[in-house]
Amino acid sequence: MTTGPVQAPAQANDDGQSRGTIWLEVAQISQGQVALGQQTGLPLPRFASLRPERVNARTGPGLSYPIDWIYQRAGLPVEITAEYDTWRRIRDVDGTETWVHQSMLSGQRGALVMGDIATLYAAPDPEASPVARVEPGVVGQIRACDGSWCEVDVEGNAGWLPIAAFFGAKPGEDFR
């Protein structure tokens, strides 16, 4: 696996002068290899969810960087794309990338229902009994995935959703 520098956004002082650039070393993904975060040793990218109800997302990895975005939804799934010290660069469902402190993230996987109303099934099979119908924008917790379906708890209703119905897992992911 090779590594190379990636430039994080520079921040200007109050007088408009640049403070400089922070260089990050991130692993580049080459075929058949998974990049690992230099701080945690965990795969990059990987999914997580927002821990508190309100999360300040910054333009760079530190409190000196301005707040770029405020997330207001606990459990919202995000994808961690880089690590720098105790900061994580995240990508949301819209593709926006910002930085948050690691304490704002949970390892509990979240699912954000996308597109049309989705059916939560009793088993990972479209012929299985429906458990509930879930509207776009609803957030649930992922319990497990089998590569094409994930077992999800949505507002107290447990069942299976196809991975294509939500943001929070990628096709082929298999975990318990």
Phi, psi and omega per residue, in radians:
M1 nan 2.410 3.137
T2 -1.864 2.724 3.072
T3 -2.183 2.733 3.115
G4 -2.705 2.821 -3.112
P5 -1.307 2.483 3.025
V6 -2.205 2.322 -3.054
Q7 -1.536 2.207 3.028
A8 -1.568 2.773 -3.119
P9 -1.056 2.428 3.055
A10 -1.508 2.641 3.117
Q11 -1.990 2.480 3.129
A12 -1.597 2.563 3.012
N13 -1.213 3.055 3.111
D14 -1.044 -0.478 -3.137
D15 -1.536 0.106 3.070
G16 1.560 -0.038 -3.138
Q17 -1.453 2.544 -3.125
S18 -1.251 2.415 3.064
R19 -1.451 -0.161 -3.103
G20 2.002 -3.059 -3.074
T21 -2.106 2.413 3.053
I22 -1.640 2.234 3.106
W23 -1.764 2.337 3.126
L24 -2.011 2.487 3.019
E25 -1.742 2.060 3.073
V26 -2.213 2.566 3.132
A27 -1.304 2.413 3.085
Q28 -1.638 2.433 -3.134
I29 -1.427 2.186 3.010
S30 -2.013 2.830 -3.025
Q31 -0.926 2.282 3.090
G32 1.398 -0.050 -3.140
Q33 -2.063 2.628 3.106
V34 -1.919 2.336 3.069
A35 -1.259 2.497 3.108
L36 -2.059 2.444 3.096
G37 -1.147 2.364 -3.098
Q38 -1.236 -0.395 -3.141
Q39 -1.528 -0.707 -3.026
T40 -1.866 -0.395 -3.032
G41 1.327 0.117 3.126
L42 -1.525 2.730 -3.115
P43 -1.077 2.561 3.023
L44 -2.199 2.388 -0.163
P45 -1.294 2.835 3.070
R46 -2.587 2.720 -3.136
F47 -1.596 2.606 3.038
A48 -2.586 -2.998 3.049
S49 -2.438 2.810 3.126
L50 -1.323 2.302 -3.087
R51 -1.372 -1.024 -3.109
P52 -1.509 2.995 3.134
E53 -1.217 -0.514 -3.111
R54 -2.224 2.176 -3.116
V55 -2.282 2.149 3.044
N56 -1.430 2.154 3.104
A57 -1.857 2.307 -3.006
R58 -1.955 2.875 -3.129
T59 -1.331 -0.264 3.139
G60 -2.656 3.063 -3.047
P61 -1.480 1.337 3.091
G62 2.924 2.795 -3.136
L63 -1.179 -0.344 -3.141
S64 -1.327 -0.227 3.108
Y65 -1.476 2.513 -3.104
P66 -1.200 2.665 3.051
I67 -1.253 2.189 -3.100
D68 -1.727 -0.524 -2.993
W69 -2.736 2.575 3.033
I70 -2.120 2.025 3.069
Y71 -1.504 2.420 -3.084
Q72 -2.251 0.895 -3.122
R73 -2.735 1.815 3.074
A74 -1.103 2.500 3.116
G75 1.527 -0.117 -3.125
L76 -1.085 2.226 3.132
P77 -1.278 2.469 3.062
V78 -2.436 2.810 3.117
E79 -1.952 2.148 3.095
I80 -1.396 2.144 -3.080
T81 -1.944 -0.271 3.122
A82 -2.791 2.802 3.098
E83 -2.269 2.465 3.012
Y84 -2.552 1.916 -3.097
D85 0.963 -2.099 -3.133
T86 -1.726 0.270 -3.104
W87 -1.911 2.564 3.126
R88 -2.206 2.294 3.015
R89 -1.482 2.242 -3.109
I90 -2.086 2.701 3.046
R91 -2.119 2.274 3.125
D92 -1.654 -3.080 -3.080
V93 -1.043 -0.497 -3.135
D94 -1.508 -0.055 -3.135
G95 1.592 0.009 3.113
T96 -1.216 2.301 3.103
E97 -1.961 2.249 3.131
T98 -2.507 3.064 -3.137
W99 -1.973 2.396 3.062
V100 -2.355 2.706 3.079
H101 -1.253 2.551 -3.096
Q102 -1.009 -0.502 -3.132
S103 -1.193 -0.245 3.117
M104 -1.499 -0.054 -3.071
L105 -1.977 2.614 3.076
S106 -2.085 2.539 3.046
G107 -1.289 -0.226 3.090
Q108 -1.128 2.164 -3.110
R109 -1.353 2.352 3.100
G110 -1.919 2.776 3.095
A111 -2.264 2.233 3.082
L112 -1.943 1.963 -3.097
V113 -1.141 2.334 -3.064
M114 -2.115 2.840 2.997
G115 1.244 -2.210 -3.104
D116 -1.498 3.033 3.020
I117 -1.025 2.310 -3.099
A118 -1.858 2.613 3.070
T119 -1.748 2.248 3.049
L120 -1.583 2.113 -3.050
Y121 -1.807 2.728 3.127
A122 -1.242 -0.365 3.132
A123 -2.537 2.851 -3.133
P124 -1.341 1.173 -3.070
D125 -2.761 2.233 -3.128
P126 -1.141 -0.208 3.076
E127 -1.583 -0.119 -3.139
A128 -1.222 2.863 3.126
S129 -1.135 2.376 3.061
P130 -1.269 2.448 3.110
V131 -1.732 -0.732 -3.113
A132 -2.848 2.825 3.005
R133 -1.897 2.320 -3.007
V134 -2.095 2.214 -3.108
E135 -1.383 2.669 3.056
P136 -1.009 2.470 -3.140
G137 1.667 -0.231 3.112
V138 -1.298 2.441 3.139
V139 -1.907 2.358 3.073
G140 -2.296 3.119 3.113
Q141 -1.915 2.315 3.112
I142 -1.483 2.255 3.084
R143 -1.665 -0.691 -3.082
A144 -2.852 2.769 3.045
C145 -2.369 2.598 3.139
D146 -2.039 0.257 3.136
G147 1.927 -0.664 3.114
S148 -2.288 -0.259 3.097
W149 -2.267 2.666 3.036
C150 -2.255 2.462 3.026
E151 -1.439 2.179 -2.997
V152 -2.294 2.519 2.997
D153 -1.865 2.045 -3.132
V154 -2.089 1.869 3.095
E155 0.868 0.799 3.097
G156 1.518 -0.081 3.087
N157 -1.793 2.056 3.127
A158 -1.731 2.401 3.115
G159 -3.096 -2.925 -3.061
W160 -2.004 2.370 3.058
L161 -2.122 2.477 3.001
P162 -1.176 2.472 -3.103
I163 -0.965 -0.561 -3.128
A164 -1.152 -0.250 -3.072
A165 -1.516 -0.112 -3.058
F166 -2.635 2.860 3.017
F167 -1.738 2.280 3.111
G168 2.560 -0.144 3.074
A169 -2.668 2.742 3.127
K170 -1.965 2.594 3.074
P171 -0.930 2.412 -3.138
G172 1.679 -0.231 3.121
E173 -1.243 2.333 -3.115
D174 -2.391 1.933 3.141
F175 -2.713 2.780 3.077
R176 -2.218 nan nan
